[in-house]
C-alpha cells in the first residue's frame, strides 16, 4: 500500500510536519510487524541517511540485531560515521574485505569494531557492510536488515543476501542512476527475476502488498531547484523544498569583471541556475573548449569569494563545497587537469560517484554537449538527475547549443519488452524539461 500525503503544492503545506509525518509512518510500519519489508522512496536530499540512522538506533534500542547493507565502501563509511556521531553508545561493526583500508571517518570512532569475518562481530548489535561483502557470507542470519540506496542494488544481489535476514527496510531514490552492467543483458529482459532490474522493482513486483512510503521534502535542493527536479524526474510522486524563496542566498565578496563567466555566475546567484552555452559544434567527448569553460567557471567562482546564506547560518563557500560533474571518466580527468592548482580541493567526478553527495554550488558538463547522437547512456534520466540535484544554492550547466535539436533528431529508440515496466520519465522527456527551464537562464559564452 502507498501511504498518502498532503499535496506539496498546498498553500498550507508545512515541510517539517510533512517530513516528520512520513518518517513516523515508516517507523510505525517497522514496529507493527505485519510485513516482511518496508520500502521508502526518497527524492534528493530528503533525509534518507537520517532515516537510516534513526531506524537503526530504534531497532537496536528495542533489542534487535541488524545488518545494514550499502552499495559502496564510501557509503558504508559514511553511514558508520553518521551513526557513531549521533549514537556514540550504540555497538557498531564494520565488516570489510581484507584489502579494505580503514578510512579516516571510521578511525575517528575508536569504539567501532572493524573485522573481515562476521563471527568476529557476533556481540555487535549493528553491522554495516557492502552488499558484495554480505554476499560472501555462507551462514549467519539477523532479524532485521536496512538496505540503503536500494535502487542502486541489482535484484540478483538482493537474492544472494536475502537469506541473511528475516525483515528489511529498503530505502532509496527512484530517480537516480539504475544498476548497470558491463555485459549485454538483453537476454534477461522481461523475466520476473531479471538481474538488471533494481532490487526494489523486483521486490515490489513479487510482493505488491508491501508498504511503500515517500519522503515528501528535499532539505538539500533550494526553492529554485526542487520544482525543476521534481517535474523533470519525479512527475508522478513530486516533492518540494524544505525552504522557501529567499531562505537561501548566494552572494560574492568581489564584483565580476563583465566576462561571460561572471555573467553566468551572477545569473546562478540570482536564480539558482545558469546555462553557459557554447556555440553549436560536434566535438570529441573531451571537448577542449567545454572542459576549459567548466574548469574556469569553478575557479572564477572561488576567486569571487562566494558567501552562502541559508536557514542554518551564513559562511564562505570553500573549495570542498564546490563540485564539478561529468558523464565520463576521461572528461573528469581532463577537467581536473584544466583546473590546475587554482582548483585544489574542488570535487570533480562522474555522476555515478557523485550520487548521494551534497555541495553548495555545482558546475555540470551536460552529457549531450557536442554530441552527434543521443545514446541510451547519455539519455538516461538518472544521470542528469544526479548531476542537477547535488546543490544547496546554485547549479551552472555548461553545454554547446543544439541539444534540443539533437533530441528532436534522435527520439527514443529503446526496444519495448513485454513484462518490463516502462520507466517514467524517460531520458528524452527529462532532458527536454530541464533544458526548457535552463533556456530562461542562458548566458552565451562569447556574447
C-alpha positions in Angstrom: 0.0 0.0 0.0 1.1 3.5 -0.7 0.8 6.0 2.2 -0.8 9.2 1.0 0.5 12.6 1.9 -0.7 16.1 1.5 -0.1 17.7 -1.9 3.3 19.5 -1.7 1.6 22.3 -3.7 -0.9 23.1 -0.9 -0.5 26.6 0.4 -0.8 25.3 4.0 2.0 22.8 3.4 4.3 22.6 6.4 7.5 20.8 5.2 8.8 19.9 8.7 5.5 18.5 9.7 5.1 16.6 6.4 8.6 15.1 6.7 8.0 14.1 10.4 4.7 12.5 9.5 6.3 10.5 6.7 9.1 9.2 9.0 6.7 8.4 11.8 4.7 6.3 9.3 7.8 4.4 8.3 8.8 3.7 11.9 5.2 2.6 12.7 5.3 0.0 10.0 8.7 -1.2 11.3 7.2 -1.6 14.8 4.0 -3.1 13.5 5.5 -6.4 12.4 2.8 -7.1 9.8 5.1 -7.1 6.8 8.4 -8.7 6.0 9.6 -5.5 4.2 9.0 -1.7 4.1 10.0 0.4 1.1 10.8 4.1 1.3 11.2 6.3 -1.8 13.4 9.4 -1.2 14.0 12.3 -3.5 17.4 14.0 -3.5 18.3 15.4 0.0 15.1 14.2 1.7 16.9 12.9 4.7 17.3 9.3 3.6 20.5 8.8 5.6 18.9 10.4 8.6 16.1 7.9 8.4 18.5 5.0 8.1 20.4 6.2 11.2 17.2 6.7 13.2 15.7 3.4 12.2 18.9 1.6 13.1 19.0 3.2 16.5 15.4 2.4 17.2 15.7 -1.2 16.2 18.9 -1.7 18.2 17.3 0.1 21.1 14.4 -2.4 21.0 17.0 -5.2 21.4 17.0 -6.2 17.7 20.2 -7.3 16.0 20.5 -5.9 12.5 22.7 -5.7 9.4 22.9 -2.6 7.2 23.6 -3.0 3.5 25.2 -0.2 1.4 26.4 -0.4 -2.2 29.9 1.0 -1.9 32.6 1.3 0.7 32.2 5.1 0.6 28.5 4.7 1.6 29.4 2.2 4.3 31.9 4.6 5.9 29.5 7.5 5.6 26.8 5.6 7.4 29.1 4.4 10.1 30.3 8.0 10.7 26.7 9.3 10.8 25.5 6.6 13.2 28.6 6.8 15.5 28.3 10.6 15.8 24.5 10.5 16.5 24.6 7.4 18.7 28.1 7.0 20.2 26.9 4.4 22.7 25.5 2.1 20.0 27.6 -1.0 19.4 28.7 -0.7 15.7 30.7 -3.0 13.5 32.3 -2.5 10.1 32.5 -5.8 8.1 35.0 -5.5 5.3 37.3 -7.3 2.8 40.9 -8.0 3.8 42.0 -5.4 1.3 40.0 -2.6 2.9 42.0 0.4 4.3 40.2 1.9 7.3 39.1 5.4 6.3 39.6 8.5 8.5 35.8 8.6 9.1 35.9 5.2 10.7 39.1 5.8 12.6 37.5 8.8 14.2 35.3 6.4 16.2 37.6 4.0 18.1 34.6 2.2 19.5 33.7 0.9 16.0 34.9 -2.6 15.5 36.4 -3.5 12.1 36.5 -7.1 11.0 36.8 -9.3 8.0 34.5 -12.1 9.3 31.0 -11.8 10.7 31.7 -14.1 13.7 34.3 -11.6 14.9 31.4 -9.2 15.3 29.0 -11.6 16.9 28.4 -9.4 20.0 27.9 -6.3 17.9 24.2 -5.3 17.5 24.6 -3.3 14.3 26.9 -4.4 11.5 27.5 -2.4 8.3 29.0 -3.7 5.1 28.6 -3.5 1.3 26.2 -5.8 -0.5 29.1 -7.5 -2.2 30.6 -8.3 1.3 27.4 -9.6 2.7 27.1 -11.9 -0.4 30.3 -13.7 0.6 28.8 -15.0 3.9 27.9 -18.6 3.9 26.0 -18.6 7.1 24.5 -16.4 9.8 21.2 -14.6 10.0 19.8 -11.4 11.6 16.2 -10.5 12.5 16.5 -7.2 10.6 18.3 -5.5 7.6 18.3 -2.0 6.4 19.2 -1.7 2.7 20.5 1.7 1.8 20.5 3.0 -1.8 18.2 0.1 -2.6 17.5 1.3 -6.2 21.2 1.0 -7.0 21.3 -2.6 -5.9 20.7 -5.2 -8.6 18.0 -7.8 -7.9 20.4 -10.7 -8.2 22.5 -9.2 -5.4 19.4 -9.0 -3.2 18.7 -12.6 -4.0 22.2 -13.5 -2.8 21.8 -11.9 0.6 18.1 -12.4 1.3 18.8 -15.5 3.4 20.8 -13.4 5.8 17.8 -11.5 7.3 14.1 -12.0 8.2 12.7 -8.5 7.7 14.0 -5.4 6.0 13.7 -1.7 5.4 14.6 -0.7 1.8 15.5 3.0 1.3 16.5 4.6 -1.9 16.0 7.3 -4.6 14.0 6.0 -7.6 15.1 9.0 -9.7 18.9 8.2 -9.5 21.0 6.0 -11.7 19.8 2.5 -12.3 22.1 -0.5 -11.7 24.4 -1.0 -14.6 26.4 -3.9 -16.1 29.4 -4.1 -18.5 28.0 -7.1 -20.3 24.9 -7.4 -22.6 21.8 -8.0 -20.6 19.1 -8.2 -23.3 18.7 -12.0 -22.7 17.0 -11.4 -19.3 14.7 -8.5 -20.3 11.1 -9.2 -19.4 11.8 -12.0 -16.9 10.4 -11.6 -13.5 13.8 -12.2 -12.0 15.8 -10.0 -14.4 19.1 -9.4 -12.6 19.5 -6.0 -14.1 16.3 -4.6 -12.6 16.7 -2.8 -9.3 16.2 -4.7 -6.1 13.2 -2.6 -5.2 11.4 -3.1 -8.5 11.7 -6.9 -8.4 10.8 -6.9 -4.7 7.6 -4.9 -5.3 6.7 -7.0 -8.4 6.7 -10.1 -6.2 5.3 -8.5 -3.1 2.8 -6.0 -4.1 1.3 -5.6 -0.6 4.5 -4.2 1.0 4.1 -0.7 2.5 5.5 2.0 0.2 6.3 5.3 1.8 7.6 8.5 0.1 9.6 11.3 1.8 7.9 14.5 0.6 10.5 17.2 1.2 14.1 17.8 0.0 16.2 19.6 2.5 19.1 19.9 0.1 17.5 21.5 -3.0 16.5 25.1 -2.7 13.1 26.5 -3.7 14.6 27.4 -7.1 15.6 23.8 -7.8 13.1 21.5 -6.2 10.2 22.2 -8.7 12.5 21.8 -11.7 14.0 18.5 -10.5 10.6 17.2 -9.3 8.8 18.0 -12.6 11.6 16.5 -14.7 12.4 13.4 -12.8 9.6 12.7 -10.3 6.4 13.6 -12.3 4.1 11.2 -10.5 5.2 11.5 -6.9 6.6 15.0 -6.6 8.3 16.7 -3.7 9.0 20.2 -2.6 11.9 22.1 -1.0 12.1 22.4 2.8 13.0 26.1 2.3 11.1 28.9 0.6 12.1 31.6 -1.8 14.6 33.9 -0.2 15.5 31.5 2.6 18.8 30.8 0.8 21.0 33.4 -0.9 24.4 33.3 -2.7 26.5 36.5 -3.0 30.1 37.3 -3.9 32.6 39.4 -2.0 34.1 40.6 -5.3 32.2 42.0 -8.2 32.5 40.5 -11.6 34.5 41.9 -14.5 31.8 41.6 -17.1 33.1 38.4 -18.6 30.7 35.7 -19.8 31.9 33.6 -16.8 31.0 36.4 -14.4 27.6 36.8 -16.0 26.9 33.1 -15.7 27.9 33.1 -12.1 25.8 36.2 -11.4 22.8 34.5 -13.1 23.3 31.4 -10.9 23.5 33.5 -7.7 20.3 35.4 -8.7 18.2 32.5 -9.9 19.8 29.3 -8.7 20.5 28.2 -12.3 22.7 29.2 -15.3 23.2 27.7 -18.7 26.7 28.6 -20.0 26.1 28.0 -23.7 29.0 27.4 -26.1 28.5 27.7 -29.9 26.9 24.6 -31.6 29.5 22.2 -32.8 30.2 18.4 -33.0 33.2 17.7 -30.8 35.2 14.8 -29.3 34.0 13.7 -25.9 36.8 15.6 -24.2 35.7 18.9 -25.9 38.7 21.2 -25.0 36.6 24.3 -25.1 33.8 22.9 -22.9 36.4 21.4 -20.5 38.1 24.8 -20.2 34.9 26.6 -19.6 33.8 24.1 -16.9 37.0 24.4 -15.0 37.2 28.2 -15.4 33.7 28.7 -14.1 34.5 26.8 -10.9 37.8 28.6 -10.4 36.2 32.0 -11.1 33.5 31.2 -8.6 36.1 30.7 -5.8 38.1 33.8 -6.9 35.0 36.0 -6.3 34.7 34.9 -2.6 31.2 33.3 -2.6 29.2 33.5 0.6 26.2 31.3 1.2 23.3 32.4 3.3 21.0 29.7 4.5 18.4 28.8 7.1 21.3 27.4 9.3 23.5 30.5 9.0 26.0 32.1 6.7 29.5 31.2 5.6 32.0 31.2 2.8 31.7 28.6 0.0 35.1 27.0 0.1 36.6 24.6 -2.5 35.4 21.5 -0.7 31.8 22.8 -1.1 32.1 23.0 -4.9 31.7 20.1 -7.3 32.1 19.6 -11.0 30.1 16.7 -12.6 30.5 15.0 -15.9 29.3 11.8 -17.6 32.7 10.1 -18.4 35.9 9.5 -16.6 38.0 10.9 -19.4 36.1 14.1 -19.1 36.7 14.2 -15.4 40.4 13.7 -15.9 40.5 16.5 -18.5 38.7 18.9 -16.2 41.0 18.1 -13.3 44.0 18.8 -15.4 42.4 22.1 -16.6 41.7 23.2 -13.0 45.4 23.1 -12.1 46.5 24.4 -8.7 43.7 27.0 -8.6 41.1 24.4 -8.3 42.7 22.4 -5.5 40.0 21.0 -3.2 37.2 21.1 -5.8 35.5 17.7 -6.2 35.5 16.5 -9.9 33.7 13.2 -10.6 31.2 11.3 -12.7 27.5 11.2 -11.9 27.9 7.6 -10.6 30.4 8.7 -8.0 28.6 12.0 -7.1 25.5 10.1 -6.2 24.4 10.7 -2.6 26.8 13.7 -2.1 25.9 17.3 -1.5 27.6 20.7 -2.2 26.7 24.4 -2.1 27.4 25.0 -5.8 27.9 22.6 -8.7 29.1 23.0 -12.3 27.9 20.4 -14.7 29.1 19.4 -18.2 25.9 18.3 -19.9 26.1 14.7 -21.1 24.8 15.6 -24.6 27.0 18.6 -25.2 28.7 18.5 -28.6 27.4 15.0 -29.5 26.2 13.8 -32.9 23.8 11.3 -31.4 21.8 10.7 -28.3 22.6 7.2 -27.0 20.8 5.4 -24.2 23.8 6.1 -21.9 23.7 9.8 -22.4 19.9 9.9 -22.3 19.5 8.0 -19.0 17.3 10.3 -16.8 19.1 9.2 -13.6 22.4 10.6 -14.9 21.1 14.1 -15.5 19.1 13.8 -12.3 22.2 13.2 -10.2 24.1 16.0 -11.9 21.4 18.6 -11.4 20.4 17.7 -7.8 23.7 17.9 -5.8 23.5 21.6 -4.9 22.1 23.6 -2.0 22.4 27.0 -3.7 23.2 27.0 -7.4 23.9 24.9 -10.4 25.7 26.0 -13.6 25.3 23.8 -16.6 27.9 24.0 -19.4 26.7 22.9 -22.9 27.0 23.5 -26.5 24.0 24.9 -28.3 21.9 22.5 -30.3 20.9 19.9 -27.7 17.1 20.4 -28.2 17.6 19.9 -31.9 19.7 16.8 -31.2 16.9 15.4 -29.1 14.4 16.1 -31.8 16.5 14.3 -34.4 17.1 11.3 -32.1 13.8 10.3 -30.5 14.0 7.4 -28.0 14.5 4.1 -29.9 14.8 1.8 -26.9 13.0 -1.5 -27.6 9.9 -2.3 -25.6 9.9 -5.6 -23.8 6.9 -7.5 -22.6 6.8 -7.7 -18.8 9.2 -4.8 -18.3 7.6 -1.7 -16.7 8.0 1.4 -18.7 10.2 3.9 -16.9 8.8 7.3 -16.4 10.1 9.8 -17.2 12.3 8.6 -20.0 15.6 10.4 -20.6 14.3 12.2 -23.7 11.5 13.8 -21.8 13.5 14.6 -18.7 16.2 16.3 -20.8 13.7 18.4 -22.7 12.1 19.5 -19.4 15.4 20.6 -17.8 16.6 22.3 -21.0 13.3 24.3 -21.2 14.0 25.7 -17.8 17.7 26.3 -18.4 16.9 28.3 -21.6 15.4 31.0 -19.3 18.9 31.4 -17.7 21.0 31.2 -20.8 24.3 33.1 -20.9 26.1 32.9 -24.3 29.8 32.1 -24.0 31.1 34.7 -26.3 28.5 37.4 -26.4 
